[in-house]
């Protein structure tokens, strides 16, 4: 099809350009990034933890050094991890005092919040996804968490 009229030709170019550009600006929302259940991750000798089949891998040595306030601490126990609907990761381990809430970035995890749960170290912690947040059960207690920390009872 040949378009001889310059006005029609210009209009056709604008239509094609508009259609092409709308394809570049596609946004898909809402997106629920949550995991239905926690992952229990075992580390290797270098401190790298890999979540299969979710293909997440990271070196957790910094978490262990922070948790134990010891620059020589090594990642030496299984981590418990879950992801919420907004895409934040919640990480803890048996004996940890805190839950680490991490935000995913391009090739990195950034600490959003460190939440003190048990000053003596948690016993048998585990996560569950709940409406309104992530539930942590540890040392006989249950806590509802979001990216800001513990959600007071009665609020969601």
Buried (B, 14 or more C-beta within 10 A) or exposed (E): EEEEEEEEEEEEEEEEEEEEEEEEEEEEEEEEEBBEEBBEBEBEEEBBBBBEEEEBEBBBBBBBBBBBEEEEBBBEBBBBBBBBBEBBBBBBBBBBBBBBBBBBEEEEBEEBBBBEBBEEBBEEBBBBBBEEBBBBBBEEEEBBBBBEBBBEEEEE
